[in-house]
Structure formats: structure tokens, C-alpha cells
């Protein structure tokens, strides 16, 4: 079970800024974060049952940042809720799917909404809806996915952060406060994947090469055109900020699509 879930054991995970730390996540059990006088305050979450709202020290401070949590795994929601409440956040509602998350945000208007990428209905789809319908709410993805495609899709949809579920629970409130100050919540490992993925993208406006019924990808077309001008593999790699191995892979794939036995034949096919 991931460190942000209830009952998780000791964790040694990266933070949103990448610095490692060691901590113990929140333990599962009755959650009754109450008011200063001890009486619990409760609200009903979207599709997720009653939620006690407050902080570890009692009543939430006036002006405490507010959050909606959306994840289809109750232990994860509980662990996240406890971590945020201990960090001074006020949890307004919870949801178990994309539809419930959107409804909760439109109803509660929180400062932040945490969305699971792979929950029913799609967290990225929910992020895109919230970017249009609730732009004042900062959307942050919470995920087990290490896919660069998911990361880029989430950012394109309007997410302001992309955090792993195995991060240290006590770092989550700080990461969300950073988002509210205009910072991006992206662990260093995710930033590296994003940069690699961006280098793989073709130049804007690149037109795919066609040879009969065969069409190369925009990146393959760009590399083959550069190769046709006489540039070496190393020179192409430098210009496109790619590794020579990646350039060779694109050339090989393009040649295979064109049914060419070597580069020269491939270049003749697209001449």
C-alpha cells in the first residue's frame, strides 16, 4: 500500500522538490478532527461518505487553505485527508470518481483539488473540465503513474502539479501551499521525464513525409529531411537536443516503414 494511504509503514520518498526524507505516514483509525471545543465538524463528501473537517490541533485556523480530494481508493483518501489536516488544510469534500470530483469542486469552490489520474471517469478529463469551469481552483494530480504521456496530458489539461502517491505524507501540505503561491509541484524525476518527452516532440508546423500510402511521423519526417541535407546523425541529435541513439532509432523506424534496406534507399523513397 502506498505511503499516502492509511496504515502505510515507514517511507523514504522524494518530495515535490526532489529532496529525500524519512517519515511515517498517517495511521488509519477514527478521524474526528473537531473544533476548539472538541465537538467534531462534519460535511458530506461527493460519493465518498461523511468527512470530518479540521486540523490536528483542533479547529481549522481562519483562512486555512481548502481542498477537495478525489480518489477511488478509500484508504488513499483517508491517508491524504489526515496528512492535509495535520498540515493545516481544511478538507471540504471527497469524491471517488471524476464526475463526483467536478460536482464537489463546483459546489465547494476549494483552493485546491487533488485528483487521482486513473480514477473512474479519468482524472485528466476532470482536470480539463475544472480548468474551464473552476479556474480559481488549483488542480494537482496524485498518481502512481510514471508515464511521461500522463504527465504531459495532465499539464496540458490545466493541472498545476503532478505528485506521486509514494511521496512522504508530511510533504504533501507544503507542496500544495507552494502551488497556491504559484509554484509547480513536480518531483525532479518527473521533470526529467517531461524534458525527455518534450525533446521527442517535433518542431511546430512540421509536415509529415508521405511516400505513396506510407506516412512517417512528424519527428521521423523532420529527421529524414535533415538527413537528406547531408547532416550527420550526431549533428541532427545536437540540433534537436536528442541522443544519437534516439536519432538512429527514428531513422531505422522510418526506413522500415518505407521498406528500405539502407539510408540511401530510404532517402530516395522520400525524394
C-alpha positions in Angstrom: 0.0 0.0 0.0 1.3 3.4 -0.9 2.7 5.8 1.8 -0.2 8.3 1.4 -2.7 5.6 2.3 -3.7 4.9 5.8 -1.7 2.3 7.7 1.4 2.7 5.5 4.7 2.0 7.1 7.9 4.0 7.2 8.7 5.9 4.0 11.8 7.2 2.4 10.5 9.0 -0.6 11.2 12.2 -2.6 9.3 15.4 -2.1 7.9 17.7 -4.7 11.3 19.3 -4.9 13.1 16.0 -5.0 14.7 16.1 -1.6 14.6 12.7 0.2 13.2 12.4 3.7 12.1 9.7 6.1 8.8 9.7 7.9 5.9 7.6 8.9 2.6 8.1 7.2 -0.7 8.6 8.9 -2.2 5.6 10.7 -5.8 4.5 9.9 -8.4 4.8 12.5 -11.3 7.0 13.5 -10.9 10.5 12.3 -12.7 13.1 14.3 -10.9 16.4 13.8 -13.0 18.7 15.8 -13.4 22.3 16.7 -11.6 24.1 19.5 -14.2 22.9 22.0 -13.8 19.3 20.9 -17.1 18.8 19.0 -16.4 17.3 15.6 -17.4 19.2 12.5 -18.7 17.0 9.6 -19.5 17.5 6.0 -20.7 15.1 3.4 -18.4 14.4 0.5 -19.3 13.8 -3.1 -19.7 10.0 -3.5 -17.5 9.3 -0.5 -19.5 9.4 2.7 -19.1 11.7 5.7 -15.8 13.6 6.1 -14.6 15.1 9.4 -13.1 18.5 8.7 -10.4 20.2 10.8 -6.7 20.1 11.7 -4.6 18.1 14.1 -4.7 20.8 16.6 -8.5 21.2 16.7 -10.4 23.9 14.9 -9.0 24.9 11.5 -7.4 28.3 11.6 -9.4 31.1 10.0 -8.3 31.4 6.4 -6.9 27.8 6.2 -6.5 26.6 2.6 -9.3 24.4 1.5 -9.2 21.2 -0.5 -11.3 18.5 -2.3 -9.8 15.0 -2.5 -10.8 12.7 -5.4 -9.5 9.1 -5.4 -11.4 5.8 -5.8 -9.4 4.1 -3.0 -10.8 4.9 0.4 -7.5 4.2 2.3 -5.7 6.6 0.0 -8.4 9.3 0.6 -8.1 8.7 4.4 -4.3 9.0 4.3 -4.3 12.1 2.2 -7.0 13.7 4.4 -5.1 13.0 7.6 -1.9 14.4 6.1 -3.6 17.6 4.9 -5.5 18.1 8.2 -2.2 17.7 10.1 -0.7 20.3 7.8 -3.4 22.9 8.4 -5.7 22.3 5.4 -9.5 22.1 5.6 -10.9 19.2 3.7 -14.3 20.3 2.3 -15.3 17.1 0.4 -14.1 13.8 -1.1 -15.1 12.0 -4.3 -14.5 8.6 -5.7 -14.7 9.4 -9.4 -14.3 12.2 -11.9 -18.0 13.2 -12.0 -18.1 13.5 -8.3 -14.9 15.5 -8.2 -16.2 18.1 -10.6 -19.5 18.3 -8.7 -17.7 18.7 -5.4 -15.4 21.5 -6.7 -18.3 23.4 -8.3 -20.2 23.2 -5.1 -17.5 23.8 -2.6 -15.1 26.1 -4.6 -11.9 24.9 -2.8 -8.5 26.4 -3.2 -7.1 23.1 -4.3 -8.4 19.9 -5.8 -6.4 16.7 -5.6 -7.3 14.2 -8.5 -6.2 10.6 -9.0 -5.1 10.2 -12.6 -6.6 6.7 -13.0 -9.9 7.0 -11.1 -13.2 6.1 -12.8 -14.1 8.8 -15.3 -10.5 9.9 -15.7 -8.6 12.4 -13.5 -7.1 14.1 -16.5 -10.6 14.6 -18.0 -11.8 16.0 -14.7 -8.8 18.4 -14.7 -9.7 19.7 -18.1 -13.3 20.3 -17.0 -12.2 22.1 -13.8 -9.7 24.3 -15.7 -12.7 25.6 -17.7 -15.4 25.7 -15.1 -13.5 26.4 -11.9 -10.2 28.2 -12.9 -9.7 29.6 -9.4 -9.2 26.1 -8.1 -5.7 24.8 -8.4 -5.7 21.2 -9.7 -3.0 18.8 -8.6 -2.8 15.2 -9.8 -2.0 12.4 -7.4 -0.8 9.3 -9.1 1.1 6.0 -9.2 1.7 6.5 -12.9 5.3 7.3 -14.0 4.2 7.8 -17.6 5.5 10.9 -19.3 2.5 10.9 -21.5 0.2 11.1 -18.5 2.3 13.9 -17.0 2.1 16.0 -20.2 -1.6 15.3 -20.7 -2.3 16.4 -17.2 -0.3 19.6 -17.6 -2.0 20.3 -20.9 -5.4 19.8 -19.2 -4.6 22.5 -16.8 -3.1 20.7 -13.8 -0.6 22.8 -11.7 1.1 19.8 -10.1 1.7 16.1 -10.5 2.6 14.3 -7.3 3.4 10.6 -6.7 1.4 8.7 -4.2 4.6 7.3 -2.6 5.8 10.8 -1.5 6.2 11.5 2.2 2.8 12.4 3.7 4.2 15.3 5.7 5.5 16.9 2.5 2.1 17.0 0.8 0.8 20.1 2.6 4.0 22.0 1.7 3.7 21.0 -1.9 0.1 22.2 -2.1 1.0 25.5 -0.4 3.7 26.0 -3.0 1.1 25.5 -5.7 -1.1 28.2 -4.1 1.9 30.6 -4.3 2.2 30.0 -8.0 4.9 27.2 -7.9 4.7 24.0 -9.9 4.5 20.8 -7.8 6.7 18.4 -9.9 9.2 15.9 -8.4 12.6 16.1 -10.1 12.2 12.6 -11.5 9.0 13.7 -13.3 10.7 16.9 -14.6 13.4 14.7 -16.2 10.8 12.6 -17.9 8.9 15.6 -19.1 12.0 17.2 -20.6 12.8 13.9 -22.4 9.3 13.7 -23.8 9.4 17.3 -24.9 12.7 16.7 -26.8 10.9 13.9 -28.6 8.2 16.3 -29.9 8.5 17.5 -33.5 9.1 21.2 -34.3 5.8 23.2 -34.6 4.4 23.1 -38.1 6.4 20.1 -39.2 4.6 18.4 -42.1 4.8 14.5 -42.2 6.6 13.0 -45.2 4.4 10.8 -47.4 5.6 8.1 -49.8 2.6 6.6 -51.6 0.4 5.2 -48.8 3.2 5.4 -46.3 3.2 8.4 -43.9 6.1 9.0 -41.4 5.5 10.6 -38.1 6.3 14.3 -37.8 9.6 13.5 -35.9 10.7 10.9 -38.3 9.9 13.3 -41.2 11.9 16.1 -39.6 15.0 13.8 -39.0 14.8 12.3 -42.6 14.7 15.8 -44.1 17.7 16.9 -42.1 19.5 13.7 -43.1 18.7 14.5 -46.7 20.5 17.8 -46.4 23.7 15.9 -45.5 23.7 16.4 -41.7 25.2 13.5 -39.8 23.4 11.6 -37.0 25.4 13.4 -34.4 24.7 16.8 -35.9 20.9 16.1 -36.1 21.0 14.9 -32.4 22.7 18.2 -31.3 20.2 20.4 -33.2 17.2 18.6 -31.9 18.6 18.1 -28.3 18.2 14.3 -28.8 20.7 11.5 -28.2 22.3 10.0 -31.3 20.8 6.6 -30.3 17.3 8.2 -30.5 18.0 9.7 -33.9 19.2 6.4 -35.2 16.1 4.7 -33.9 13.9 7.2 -35.7 15.9 6.7 -39.0 15.6 2.9 -38.6 11.9 3.0 -38.0 11.4 5.4 -40.9 13.4 3.1 -43.2 11.4 0.0 -42.1 8.1 1.8 -42.9 9.4 2.7 -46.3 10.7 -0.8 -47.0 14.2 0.5 -47.5 17.3 -1.7 -46.9 19.5 1.2 -46.0 19.5 5.0 -45.5 20.3 5.8 -49.1 17.3 3.8 -50.3 15.1 5.5 -47.6 16.2 8.9 -48.7 15.5 8.1 -52.4 12.0 6.9 -51.4 11.1 10.4 -49.9 12.9 12.4 -52.6 
